[in-house]
Amino acid sequence: MTAGQNSRTWVAGDPQRHHHGHAAAGDQLPSARNVAAALGINLHTVLRGYQQLREEGLVDLRRGRAAVITAAADQVRLRLTAAAEEFARAALHTGTSDEEAVTAVRDALLTLRNGA
């Protein structure tokens, strides 16, 4: 898991909050120090992850202030949800089982992560 992926899962101090789509624009990320301690990783790894999120426009970072989720992050989640619903409709329309659909998504993610 990359630093960006780690930090994305620790929104507002609740590791499940972002994963389940409950974080919203204006919510604060926990301090990098708290994330590093909770995950047992180096503080600089978390800081690099936060910087990556900033570069992607997903959080606003200011020295001495908490990282805050931007409206752009909400838009990313909305687009992802819409794409997932479209995929689910296609899977249901073709009679694909839930297991086959999930496997197809996992295979696609692995392919993309491996640069294919």
All heavy atoms as an XYZ file, in Angstrom:
867
protein
N       0.849     -1.174      0.000
C       0.000      0.000      0.000
C       0.894      1.235      0.000
O       1.856      1.312      0.736
C      -0.903     -0.036      1.244
C      -1.945      1.040      1.256
S      -3.064      0.894      2.680
C      -4.037     -0.499      2.206
N       0.569      2.228     -0.825
C       1.390      3.428     -0.903
C       1.005      4.396      0.198
O      -0.051      4.274      0.816
C       1.212      4.139     -2.250
O      -0.117      4.662     -2.317
C       1.486      3.214     -3.410
N       1.855      5.382      0.387
C       1.565      6.397      1.405
C       0.259      7.100      1.096
O      -0.537      7.378      1.987
C       2.709      7.398      1.493
N       0.018      7.397     -0.177
C      -1.230      8.056     -0.558
C      -2.435      7.197     -0.242
O      -3.447      7.675      0.252
N      -2.331      5.902     -0.523
C      -3.438      5.003     -0.210
C      -3.641      4.916      1.294
O      -4.768      4.922      1.762
C      -3.172      3.613     -0.792
C      -3.246      3.582     -2.299
C      -2.695      2.288     -2.844
O      -1.729      1.739     -2.327
N      -3.293      1.796     -3.906
N      -2.552      4.820      2.062
C      -2.671      4.773      3.515
C      -3.362      6.012      4.042
O      -4.275      5.933      4.844
C      -1.296      4.646      4.177
C      -0.781      3.236      4.182
O      -1.535      2.291      4.074
N       0.521      3.101      4.286
N      -2.905      7.174      3.607
C      -3.469      8.406      4.148
C      -4.905      8.593      3.709
O      -5.706      9.165      4.421
C      -2.607      9.612      3.768
O      -2.456      9.702      2.382
N      -5.268      8.090      2.537
C      -6.653      8.213      2.077
C      -7.609      7.434      2.976
O      -8.775      7.763      3.066
C      -6.779      7.704      0.646
C      -6.265      8.677     -0.355
C      -6.569      8.205     -1.755
N      -5.978      9.120     -2.683
C      -5.151      8.784     -3.644
N      -4.820      7.532     -3.840
N      -4.654      9.682     -4.443
N      -7.115      6.376      3.606
C      -8.003      5.568      4.437
C      -8.182      6.125      5.832
O      -9.023      5.644      6.580
C      -7.501      4.118      4.544
O      -6.251      4.113      5.205
C      -7.402      3.469      3.194
N      -7.426      7.151      6.205
C      -7.470      7.668      7.564
C      -8.117      9.034      7.640
O      -7.653      9.931      8.316
C      -6.071      7.696      8.158
C      -5.699      6.320      8.559
C      -5.146      5.363      7.791
C      -5.938      5.721      9.826
N      -5.006      4.204      8.494
C      -5.487      4.399      9.743
C      -6.490      6.175     11.020
C      -5.571      3.521     10.814
C      -6.552      5.302     12.070
C      -6.109      3.989     11.966
N      -9.222      9.212      6.960
C      -9.916     10.495      6.948
C     -10.603     10.732      8.281
O     -11.262      9.861      8.829
C     -10.958     10.534      5.811
C     -11.778     11.800      5.868
C     -10.256     10.412      4.475
N     -10.431     11.941      8.792
C     -11.093     12.400     10.016
C     -10.903     11.440     11.190
O     -11.780     11.305     12.030
C     -12.565     12.651      9.760
N      -9.751     10.748     11.228
C      -9.429      9.897     12.364
C     -10.139      8.556     12.358
O      -9.944      7.756     13.237
N     -10.975      8.290     11.386
C     -11.726      7.040     11.322
C     -11.316      6.297     10.064
O     -11.654      6.709      8.965
C     -13.222      7.345     11.293
C     -14.079      6.092     11.249
O     -13.533      4.981     11.054
O     -15.297      6.226     11.390
N     -10.598      5.188     10.182
C     -10.082      4.496      9.008
C     -11.162      3.956      8.083
O     -10.901      3.702      6.929
C      -9.249      3.355      9.595
C      -9.767      3.174     10.964
C     -10.249      4.518     11.418
N     -12.380      3.802      8.543
C     -13.443      3.286      7.691
C     -14.287      4.393      7.073
O     -15.057      4.160      6.158
C     -14.358      2.352      8.498
C     -13.646      1.120      8.990
C     -13.093      0.287      7.855
O     -13.778      0.015      6.884
N     -11.837     -0.087      7.944
N     -14.149      5.597      7.546
C     -15.027      6.686      7.127
C     -14.934      6.967      5.632
O     -15.939      7.000      4.933
C     -14.699      7.937      7.920
C     -15.707      9.017      7.656
C     -15.555     10.139      8.609
N     -16.527     11.113      8.163
C     -16.842     12.185      8.766
N     -16.283     12.471      9.886
N     -17.723     12.995      8.272
N     -13.738      7.191      5.117
C     -13.585      7.482      3.698
C     -13.910      6.260      2.866
O     -14.551      6.364      1.831
C     -12.167      7.964      3.396
C     -11.994      8.396      1.985
N     -11.515      7.564      1.022
C     -12.257      9.573      1.380
C     -11.471      8.209     -0.123
N     -11.917      9.429      0.068
N     -13.484      5.096      3.323
C     -13.717      3.858      2.590
C     -15.205      3.660      2.319
O     -15.593      3.184      1.269
C     -13.142      2.675      3.364
C     -13.401      1.359      2.730
N     -12.737      0.957      1.597
C     -14.262      0.366      3.044
C     -13.187     -0.236      1.238
N     -14.090     -0.616      2.101
N     -16.040      4.041      3.247
C     -17.476      3.868      3.097
C     -18.157      5.112      2.547
O     -19.385      5.181      2.525
C     -18.103      3.460      4.434
C     -17.671      2.093      4.864
N     -18.039      0.953      4.195
C     -16.878      1.695      5.872
C     -17.496     -0.091      4.778
N     -16.779      0.328      5.797
N     -17.376      6.102      2.100
C     -17.933      7.261      1.434
C     -18.566      8.289      2.347
O     -19.421      9.048      1.935
N     -18.165      8.342      3.617
C     -18.789      9.259      4.560
C     -18.004     10.542      4.770
O     -18.494     11.450      5.405
C     -19.011      8.570      5.911
C     -19.942      7.411      5.823
N     -21.278      7.544      5.532
C     -19.713      6.090      5.954
C     -21.837      6.345      5.501
N     -20.905      5.446      5.752
N     -16.796     10.629      4.272
C     -16.026     11.863      4.407
C     -16.534     12.857      3.376
O     -16.956     12.490      2.293
C     -14.548     11.596      4.200
N     -16.506     14.119      3.736
C     -17.032     15.142      2.837
C     -16.094     16.331      2.807
O     -15.208     16.473      3.658
C     -18.414     15.574      3.319
N     -16.305     17.174      1.818
C     -15.522     18.399      1.718
C     -15.590     19.140      3.048
O     -16.653     19.237      3.665
C     -16.056     19.272      0.591
N     -14.454     19.613      3.490
C     -14.376     20.331      4.763
C     -13.966     19.456      5.928
O     -13.544     19.963      6.965
N     -14.087     18.130      5.803
C     -13.629     17.234      6.868
C     -12.107     17.309      6.961
O     -11.423     17.483      5.960
C     -14.029     15.784      6.596
C     -15.484     15.493      6.881
O     -16.168     16.366      7.442
O     -15.939     14.385      6.533
N     -11.598     17.163      8.162
C     -10.159     17.220      8.384
C      -9.549     15.834      8.419
O     -10.136     14.897      8.957
C      -9.854     17.922      9.705
C     -10.210     19.377      9.711
C      -9.833     20.033     11.030
O      -9.408     19.379     11.978
N      -9.998     21.342     11.085
N      -8.355     15.719      7.856
C      -7.563     14.511      8.011
C      -6.900     14.579      9.384
O      -6.632     15.670      9.888
C      -6.472     14.452      6.942
C      -6.946     14.255      5.512
C      -5.800     14.543      4.543
C      -7.447     12.848      5.311
N      -6.624     13.452      9.994
C      -5.898     13.477     11.262
C      -4.469     13.956     11.012
O      -3.995     13.952      9.874
C      -5.923     12.018     11.724
C      -6.092     11.240     10.483
C      -6.921     12.085      9.557
N      -3.787     14.331     12.056
C      -2.413     14.798     11.896
C      -1.553     13.680     11.313
O      -1.803     12.491     11.554
C      -1.841     15.252     13.235
O      -1.553     14.126     14.042
N      -0.556     14.078     10.556
C       0.365     13.103      9.968
C       1.023     12.268     11.059
O       1.217     11.063     10.910
C       1.409     13.818      9.122
N       1.324     12.890     12.175
C       1.947     12.186     13.298
C       1.012     11.083     13.822
O       1.441      9.961     14.100
C       2.280     13.178     14.405
C       3.211     12.666     15.445
C       3.640     13.739     16.433
N       4.127     14.979     15.841
C       5.356     15.166     15.359
N       6.216     14.187     15.409
N       5.714     16.328     14.857
N      -0.283     11.381     13.949
C      -1.243     10.382     14.430
C      -1.404      9.235     13.440
O      -1.521      8.075     13.832
C      -2.597     11.025     14.711
C      -2.584     11.874     15.963
O      -1.670     11.799     16.779
N      -3.606     12.708     16.104
N      -1.436      9.559     12.149
C      -1.555      8.517     11.127
C      -0.334      7.608     11.163
O      -0.467      6.383     11.132
C      -1.744      9.131      9.721
C      -1.675      8.046      8.642
C      -3.068      9.879      9.632
N       0.846      8.210     11.234
C       2.083      7.418     11.273
C       2.085      6.475     12.476
O       2.423      5.300     12.344
C       3.301      8.343     11.307
N       1.685      6.994     13.625
C       1.651      6.162     14.834
C       0.623      5.045     14.698
O       0.893      3.895     15.054
C       1.346      7.024     16.052
N      -0.554      5.364     14.179
C      -1.619      4.362     14.058
C      -1.256      3.261     13.067
O      -1.598      2.094     13.275
C      -2.923      5.034     13.637
N      -0.564      3.627     11.993
C      -0.205      2.639     10.975
C       1.157      2.010     11.215
O       1.529      1.052     10.537
C      -0.217      3.292      9.583
C      -1.565      3.781      9.078
C      -1.398      4.495      7.746
C      -2.549      2.626      8.960
N       1.907      2.580     12.161
C       3.237      2.056     12.437
C       4.206      2.308     11.290
O       5.042      1.460     10.990
N       4.070      3.469     10.635
C       4.950      3.809      9.521
C       5.660      5.125      9.812
O       5.302      5.855     10.733
C       4.183      3.892      8.178
C       3.085      4.958      8.234
C       3.618      2.533      7.810
C       2.349      5.154      6.912
N       6.646      5.431      9.005
C       7.445      6.627      9.167
C       6.612      7.877      8.899
O       5.821      7.922      7.956
C       8.625      6.556      8.200
C       9.608      7.681      8.405
O       9.331      8.822      8.039
N      10.758      7.359      8.987
N       6.811      8.900      9.710
C       6.097     10.165      9.553
C       6.284     10.744      8.157
O       5.340     11.266      7.551
C       6.572     11.169     10.612
C       6.055     12.594     10.485
C       4.537     12.638     10.624
C       6.722     13.493     11.510
N       7.487     10.638      7.608
C       7.751     11.205      6.286
C       6.976     10.482      5.190
O       6.618     11.085      4.178
C       9.248     11.223      5.994
C       9.980     12.149      6.919
N       9.917     13.508      6.801
C      10.736     11.895      8.012
C      10.618     14.069      7.765
N      11.120     13.112      8.524
N       6.681      9.216      5.383
C       5.847      8.481      4.434
C       4.447      9.083      4.404
O       3.870      9.302      3.334
C       5.773      6.992      4.819
O       7.099      6.455      4.824
C       4.893      6.205      3.867
N       3.907      9.376      5.572
C       2.578      9.990      5.659
C       2.607     11.385      5.045
O       1.712     11.752      4.280
C       2.069     10.042      7.110
C       0.712     10.738      7.189
C       1.998      8.642      7.700
N       3.643     12.145      5.355
C       3.743     13.497      4.801
C       3.809     13.461      3.278
O       3.186     14.295      2.606
C       4.952     14.219      5.384
C       4.838     14.567      6.870
C       6.173     15.084      7.400
C       3.720     15.566      7.115
N       4.526     12.487      2.719
C       4.563     12.338      1.255
C       3.181     11.986      0.722
O       2.757     12.483     -0.322
C       5.584     11.286      0.839
C       7.013     11.780      0.873
C       7.982     10.818      0.189
N       7.969      9.467      0.733
C       8.689      9.051      1.768
N       9.504      9.884      2.373
N       8.612      7.813      2.187
N       2.463     11.140      1.445
C       1.097     10.788      1.038
C       0.182     11.994      1.060
O      -0.599     12.221      0.133
N       0.281     12.801      2.106
C      -0.530     14.018      2.197
C      -0.175     14.977      1.063
O      -1.051     15.602      0.467
C      -0.338     14.686      3.556
C      -1.202     14.127      4.664
C      -1.707     12.835      4.615
C      -1.511     14.892      5.771
C      -2.486     12.327      5.630
C      -2.301     14.393      6.801
C      -2.782     13.107      6.726
O      -3.575     12.622      7.734
N       1.105     15.074      0.745
C       1.534     15.938     -0.353
C       0.956     15.444     -1.676
O       0.508     16.235     -2.515
C       3.064     15.995     -0.423
C       3.594     16.889     -1.519
C       3.211     18.342     -1.330
O       3.090     18.833     -0.222
N       2.998     19.044     -2.426
N       0.951     14.128     -1.871
C       0.378     13.552     -3.095
C      -1.113     13.883     -3.187
O      -1.611     14.254     -4.251
C       0.586     12.042     -3.127
C       0.005     11.378     -4.364
C       0.181      9.866     -4.347
O       0.943      9.326     -3.553
N      -0.529      9.199     -5.216
N      -1.821     13.765     -2.075
C      -3.242     14.111     -2.064
C      -3.442     15.588     -2.405
O      -4.374     15.946     -3.126
C      -3.856     13.795     -0.698
C      -3.939     12.313     -0.337
C      -4.366     12.149      1.120
C      -4.874     11.572     -1.265
N      -2.545     16.438     -1.910
C      -2.612     17.864     -2.227
C      -2.383     18.101     -3.712
O      -3.111     18.848     -4.358
C      -1.584     18.643     -1.414
C      -1.643     20.128     -1.695
C      -0.636     20.886     -0.827
N      -0.292     22.112     -1.481
C       0.801     22.320     -2.189
N       1.704     21.383     -2.293
N       1.018     23.460     -2.773
N      -1.371     17.435     -4.267
C      -1.062     17.582     -5.690
C      -2.222     17.110     -6.565
O      -2.435     17.642     -7.650
C       0.220     16.823     -6.029
C       1.459     17.483     -5.458
C       2.692     16.613     -5.550
O       2.633     15.508     -6.133
O       3.740     17.050     -5.035
N      -2.972     16.132     -6.090
C      -4.133     15.635     -6.826
C      -5.364     16.511     -6.609
O      -6.421     16.269     -7.182
C      -4.442     14.194     -6.405
C      -3.364     13.209     -6.814
C      -3.596     11.821     -6.266
O      -4.689     11.538     -5.728
O      -2.669     10.994     -6.369
N      -5.229     17.523     -5.745
C      -6.338     18.434     -5.480
C      -7.391     17.871     -4.543
O      -8.499     18.395     -4.459
N      -7.043     16.814     -3.813
C      -8.016     16.155     -2.951
C      -8.034     16.707     -1.532
O      -9.027     16.549     -0.825
C      -7.761     14.648     -2.921
C      -7.841     13.968     -4.293
C      -7.489     12.498     -4.176
C      -9.210     14.158     -4.921
N      -6.935     17.325     -1.120
C      -6.889     17.968      0.194
C      -6.198     19.315      0.078
O      -5.396     19.553     -0.826
C      -6.168     17.115      1.276
C      -6.857     15.801      1.515
C      -4.716     16.923      0.947
N      -6.531     20.189      1.008
C      -5.890     21.495      1.120
C      -4.956     21.421      2.315
O      -5.378     21.077      3.418
C      -6.958     22.568      1.330
C      -6.376     23.965      1.407
O      -5.326     24.214      0.795
O      -6.985     24.804      2.096
N      -3.674     21.693      2.066
C      -2.666     21.660      3.132
C      -2.114     23.055      3.346
O      -1.732     23.725      2.399
C      -1.488     20.756      2.739
C      -1.716     19.274      2.670
C      -0.448     18.578      2.207
C      -2.134     18.721      4.014
N      -2.077     23.457      4.592
C      -1.444     24.726      4.960
C      -0.614     24.488      6.204
O      -1.059     23.811      7.137
C      -2.499     25.789      5.234
C      -3.281     26.122      3.989
C      -3.909     27.488      4.075
N      -4.595     27.764      2.832
C      -5.890     27.973      2.735
N      -6.644     27.948      3.809
N      -6.434     28.224      1.568
N       0.588     25.038      6.204
C       1.507     24.846      7.337
C       0.824     25.260      8.638
O       0.222     26.317      8.740
C       2.763     25.672      7.127
C       3.811     25.428      8.192
C       5.075     26.196      7.910
N       5.893     25.595      6.868
C       6.713     24.559      7.066
N       6.791     24.010      8.249
N       7.441     24.088      6.090
N       0.904     24.378      9.631
C       0.357     24.670     10.944
C      -1.142     24.465     11.067
O      -1.726     24.705     12.112
N      -1.780     23.995      9.991
C      -3.227     23.759     10.038
C      -3.515     22.339      9.579
O      -2.705     21.713      8.917
C      -3.942     24.752      9.121
C      -3.711     26.195      9.565
C      -4.477     27.155      8.734
N      -5.906     26.882      8.862
C      -6.821     27.538      8.184
N      -6.482     28.480      7.348
N      -8.103     27.256      8.343
N      -4.664     21.849      9.927
C      -5.039     20.487      9.542
C      -5.267     20.401      8.034
O      -5.669     21.372      7.399
C      -6.316     20.075     10.265
N      -5.006     19.229      7.480
C      -5.332     18.960      6.084
C      -6.853     18.818      5.992
O      -7.479     18.153      6.812
C      -4.650     17.682      5.622
N      -7.444     19.457      4.980
C      -8.895     19.470      4.829
C      -9.264     18.900      3.464
O      -8.654     19.245      2.446
C      -9.430     20.920      4.963
C     -10.933     20.975      4.740
C      -9.068     21.487      6.328
N     -10.263     18.042      3.441
C     -10.734     17.464      2.189
C     -11.380     18.557      1.347
O     -12.183     19.342      1.839
C     -11.739     16.326      2.466
C     -11.053     15.202      3.233
C     -12.339     15.803      1.158
C     -11.984     14.118      3.700
N     -11.038     18.583      0.071
C     -11.574     19.595     -0.835
C     -12.853     19.108     -1.514
O     -13.183     17.919     -1.486
C     -10.561     19.939     -1.940
O     -10.381     18.776     -2.764
C      -9.233     20.392     -1.367
N     -13.545     20.043     -2.153
C     -14.739     19.687     -2.923
C     -14.379     18.760     -4.077
O     -15.200     17.939     -4.493
C     -15.434     20.950     -3.427
N     -13.157     18.869     -4.588
C     -12.720     17.993     -5.679
C     -12.772     16.529     -5.259
O     -13.095     15.656     -6.066
C     -11.312     18.366     -6.134
N     -12.473     16.257     -3.992
C     -12.522     14.872     -3.503
C     -13.946     14.340     -3.574
O     -14.166     13.174     -3.915
C     -11.990     14.795     -2.074
N     -14.928     15.185     -3.270
C     -16.325     14.769     -3.395
C     -16.662     14.436     -4.841
O     -17.371     13.474     -5.122
C     -17.270     15.873     -2.897
C     -17.386     15.917     -1.385
O     -17.003     14.933     -0.717
O     -17.869     16.940     -0.878
N     -16.146     15.231     -5.766
C     -16.407     14.992     -7.181
C     -15.797     13.670     -7.647
O     -16.403     12.936     -8.423
C     -15.891     16.158     -8.031
C     -16.661     17.440     -7.816
C     -18.147     17.275     -8.085
O     -18.548     16.702     -9.092
N     -18.969     17.749     -7.162
N     -14.601     13.360     -7.159
C     -13.958     12.092     -7.496
C     -14.828     10.935     -7.014
O     -15.081      9.977     -7.741
C     -12.540     12.003     -6.888
C     -11.978     10.594     -6.988
C     -11.620     13.013     -7.561
N     -15.311     11.041     -5.786
C     -16.156      9.980     -5.229
C     -17.452      9.839     -6.018
O     -17.909      8.738     -6.303
C     -16.437     10.235     -3.753
C     -17.215      9.093     -3.121
C     -17.431      9.209     -1.626
N     -17.871     10.508     -1.203
C     -17.144     11.327     -0.429
N     -15.952     10.977     -0.026
N     -17.620     12.486     -0.062
N     -18.049     10.961     -6.396
C     -19.289     10.911     -7.176
C     -19.068     10.251     -8.535
O     -19.887      9.449     -8.981
C     -19.864     12.319     -7.353
C     -20.446     12.965     -6.103
C     -20.804     14.426     -6.373
C     -21.655     12.199     -5.598
N     -17.956     10.584     -9.200
C     -17.660      9.963    -10.501
C     -17.410      8.475    -10.343
O     -17.864      7.669    -11.158
C     -16.468     10.646    -11.162
C     -16.788     12.042    -11.692
C     -15.719     12.584    -12.619
N     -14.373     12.536    -12.077
C     -13.793     13.518    -11.399
N     -14.430     14.637    -11.167
N     -12.558     13.380    -10.955
N     -16.703      8.101     -9.297
C     -16.429      6.688     -9.058
C     -17.727      5.928     -8.775
O     -17.945      4.827     -9.291
C     -15.449      6.520     -7.899
C     -15.054      5.097     -7.544
C     -14.403      4.400     -8.730
C     -14.128      5.085     -6.354
N     -18.594      6.512     -7.976
C     -19.883      5.877     -7.676
C     -20.713      5.699     -8.937
O     -21.302      4.637     -9.163
C     -20.656      6.705     -6.626
O     -19.884      6.746     -5.433
C     -22.022      6.101     -6.328
N     -20.747      6.721     -9.781
C     -21.506      6.629    -11.035
C     -20.938      5.539    -11.941
O     -21.693      4.752    -12.534
C     -21.508      7.982    -11.754
N     -19.612      5.460    -12.033
C     -18.985      4.426    -12.856
C     -19.270      3.035    -12.296
O     -19.545      2.086    -13.053
C     -17.482      4.672    -12.948
N     -19.236      2.902    -10.974
C     -19.518      1.609    -10.347
C     -20.961      1.184    -10.603
O     -21.236      0.013    -10.883
C     -19.235      1.675     -8.842
N     -21.884      2.130    -10.519
C     -23.290      1.810    -10.780
C     -23.506      1.395    -12.231
O     -24.254      0.461    -12.518
C     -24.177      2.998    -10.413
C     -24.288      3.197     -8.906
C     -25.032      4.466     -8.523
O     -25.450      5.238     -9.408
O     -25.184      4.687     -7.302
N     -22.821      2.074    -13.148
C     -22.924      1.705    -14.561
C     -22.388      0.297    -14.788
O     -22.996     -0.514    -15.486
C     -22.160      2.712    -15.416
C     -22.277      2.442    -16.892
C     -21.547      3.487    -17.717
O     -21.327      4.607    -17.231
O     -21.212      3.160    -18.862
N     -21.249     -0.013    -14.165
C     -20.679     -1.354    -14.271
C     -21.633     -2.393    -13.677
O     -21.851     -3.451    -14.256
C     -19.323     -1.417    -13.562
C     -18.753     -2.813    -13.512
C     -18.137     -3.365    -14.625
C     -18.856     -3.579    -12.361
C     -17.630     -4.660    -14.590
C     -18.366     -4.863    -12.315
C     -17.741     -5.411    -13.429
N     -22.196     -2.089    -12.517
C     -23.113     -3.029    -11.860
C     -24.339     -3.296    -12.735
O     -24.790     -4.443    -12.846
C     -23.532     -2.484    -10.498
N     -24.874     -2.240    -13.359
C     -26.018     -2.440    -14.274
C     -25.643     -3.360    -15.425
O     -26.399     -4.257    -15.796
C     -26.510     -1.096    -14.805
C     -27.495     -0.397    -13.894
C     -28.227      0.748    -14.600
N     -27.379      1.909    -14.831
C     -27.011      2.764    -13.895
N     -27.386      2.584    -12.646
N     -26.259      3.802    -14.200
N     -24.463     -3.145    -15.999
C     -24.009     -3.994    -17.106
C     -23.838     -5.438    -16.648
O     -24.225     -6.374    -17.351
C     -22.702     -3.452    -17.683
N     -23.272     -5.620    -15.453
C     -23.082     -6.973    -14.925
C     -24.422     -7.661    -14.702
O     -24.598     -8.829    -15.062
C     -22.278     -6.916    -13.621
N     -25.381     -6.942    -14.131
C     -26.716     -7.525    -13.913
C     -27.404     -7.839    -15.235
O     -28.049     -8.881    -15.379
C     -27.579     -6.565    -13.080
C     -27.176     -6.412    -11.614
C     -27.982     -5.284    -10.964
C     -27.360     -7.714    -10.859
N     -27.272     -6.941    -16.201
C     -27.908     -7.114    -17.515
C     -27.390     -8.359    -18.228
O     -28.143     -9.038    -18.926
C     -27.681     -5.868    -18.379
C     -28.278     -5.965    -19.737
N     -29.641     -5.875    -19.956
C     -27.708     -6.158    -20.944
C     -29.872     -6.015    -21.240
N     -28.717     -6.178    -21.869
N     -26.110     -8.668    -18.041
C     -25.515     -9.820    -18.720
C     -25.597    -11.101    -17.904
O     -25.129    -12.144    -18.347
C     -24.036     -9.548    -19.064
O     -23.314     -9.315    -17.854
C     -23.892     -8.368    -20.004
N     -26.172    -11.022    -16.702
C     -26.312    -12.208    -15.873
C     -25.027    -12.602    -15.152
O     -24.893    -13.732    -14.678
N     -24.099    -11.681    -15.054
C     -22.837    -11.943    -14.361
C     -23.095    -12.076    -12.866
O     -23.836    -11.292    -12.282
C     -21.859    -10.774    -14.616
O     -21.683    -10.628    -16.023
C     -20.523    -11.007    -13.953
N     -22.467    -13.074    -12.265
C     -22.620    -13.238    -10.817
C     -21.852    -12.144    -10.090
O     -20.949    -11.516    -10.648
C     -22.099    -14.606    -10.374
O     -20.683    -14.643    -10.444
N     -22.210    -11.924     -8.818
C     -21.484    -10.939     -8.013
C     -19.999    -11.292     -7.962
O     -19.138    -10.418     -8.090
C     -22.041    -10.886     -6.590
C     -23.426    -10.286     -6.510
O     -24.004     -9.930     -7.564
O     -23.945    -10.171     -5.380
N     -19.710    -12.573     -7.767
C     -18.322    -13.010     -7.676
C     -17.569    -12.728     -8.972
O     -16.426    -12.248     -8.951
C     -18.263    -14.504     -7.350
C     -16.853    -15.012     -7.121
C     -16.828    -16.476     -6.703
O     -17.641    -16.864     -5.856
O     -15.977    -17.199     -7.245
N     -18.199    -12.997    -10.119
C     -17.548    -12.714    -11.402
C     -17.316    -11.216    -11.598
O     -16.273    -10.801    -12.108
C     -18.402    -13.244    -12.563
C     -18.456    -14.750    -12.653
C     -19.483    -15.229    -13.661
O     -20.597    -14.653    -13.732
O     -19.162    -16.174    -14.406
N     -18.280    -10.403    -11.178
C     -18.153     -8.948    -11.324
C     -17.011     -8.423    -10.461
O     -16.184     -7.621    -10.919
C     -19.472     -8.265    -10.963
N     -16.957     -8.879     -9.215
C     -15.891     -8.430     -8.315
C     -14.532     -8.891     -8.839
O     -13.557     -8.137     -8.818
C     -16.146     -8.932     -6.873
C     -14.940     -8.703     -5.985
C     -17.378     -8.248     -6.303
N     -14.459    -10.108     -9.334
C     -13.212    -10.618     -9.905
C     -12.792     -9.776    -11.101
O     -11.606     -9.458    -11.259
C     -13.358    -12.099    -10.306
O     -13.645    -12.865     -9.129
C     -12.102    -12.634    -10.967
N     -13.728     -9.390    -11.931
C     -13.416     -8.558    -13.096
C     -12.827     -7.216    -12.671
O     -11.848     -6.725    -13.260
C     -14.670     -8.341    -13.948
N     -13.396     -6.626    -11.620
C     -12.874     -5.345    -11.126
C     -11.478     -5.535    -10.547
O     -10.558     -4.757    -10.843
C     -13.829     -4.731    -10.071
C     -13.182     -3.532     -9.397
C     -15.140     -4.339    -10.726
N     -11.295     -6.564     -9.748
C      -9.963     -6.810     -9.168
C      -8.921     -7.036    -10.262
O      -7.809     -6.510    -10.189
C     -10.005     -8.016     -8.233
C     -10.616     -7.714     -6.905
C     -10.405     -8.863     -5.930
N     -11.089     -8.564     -4.699
C     -11.960     -9.362     -4.121
N     -12.237    -10.537     -4.632
N     -12.542     -9.004     -2.999
N      -9.285     -7.830    -11.279
C      -8.352     -8.090    -12.376
C      -8.007     -6.796    -13.116
O      -6.847     -6.566    -13.469
C      -8.941     -9.107    -13.357
C      -9.001    -10.510    -12.791
O      -8.398    -10.781    -11.723
O      -9.695    -11.356    -13.406
N      -9.005     -5.946    -13.348
C      -8.759     -4.675    -14.029
C      -7.841     -3.784    -13.208
O      -6.925     -3.156    -13.741
C     -10.087     -3.975    -14.326
N      -8.070     -3.727    -11.902
C      -7.218     -2.913    -11.025
C      -5.774     -3.431    -11.045
O      -4.823     -2.635    -11.133
C      -7.752     -2.909     -9.596
C      -9.013     -2.079     -9.363
C      -9.599     -2.385     -7.988
C      -8.720     -0.602     -9.509
N      -5.600     -4.727    -10.959
C      -4.248     -5.303    -11.001
C      -3.561     -4.996    -12.319
O      -2.379     -4.631    -12.341
C      -4.307     -6.825    -10.785
C      -4.545     -7.278     -9.349
C      -4.768     -8.787     -9.309
C      -3.376     -6.890     -8.464
N      -4.295     -5.121    -13.410
C      -3.732     -4.828    -14.714
C      -3.285     -3.374    -14.799
O      -2.180     -3.070    -15.243
C      -4.765     -5.125    -15.819
O      -5.084     -6.525    -15.782
C      -4.221     -4.769    -17.191
N      -4.125     -2.468    -14.332
C      -3.785     -1.048    -14.385
C      -2.631     -0.709    -13.461
O      -1.752      0.093    -13.803
C      -5.009     -0.197    -14.033
C      -6.135     -0.253    -15.077
C      -7.380      0.433    -14.534
C      -5.677      0.381    -16.386
N      -2.604     -1.320    -12.270
C      -1.505     -1.056    -11.332
C      -0.175     -1.560    -11.873
O       0.881     -1.007    -11.572
C      -1.789     -1.716     -9.990
C      -2.776     -0.957     -9.164
C      -2.886     -1.527     -7.770
N      -3.896     -0.805     -7.056
C      -4.972     -1.362     -6.484
N      -5.121     -2.672     -6.537
N      -5.853     -0.638     -5.859
N      -0.222     -2.625    -12.657
C       0.991     -3.194    -13.207
C       1.406     -2.534    -14.509
O       2.322     -2.991    -15.183
C       0.836     -4.712    -13.402
C       0.736     -5.443    -12.077
O       1.334     -5.020    -11.096
N      -0.029     -6.502    -12.031
N       0.719     -1.458    -14.866
C       1.118     -0.667    -16.022
C       0.717     -1.211    -17.372
O       1.245     -0.791    -18.389
N      -0.197     -2.131    -17.417
C      -0.614     -2.678    -18.709
C      -1.704     -1.835    -19.332
O      -2.314     -1.009    -18.773
C      -1.109     -4.108    -18.543
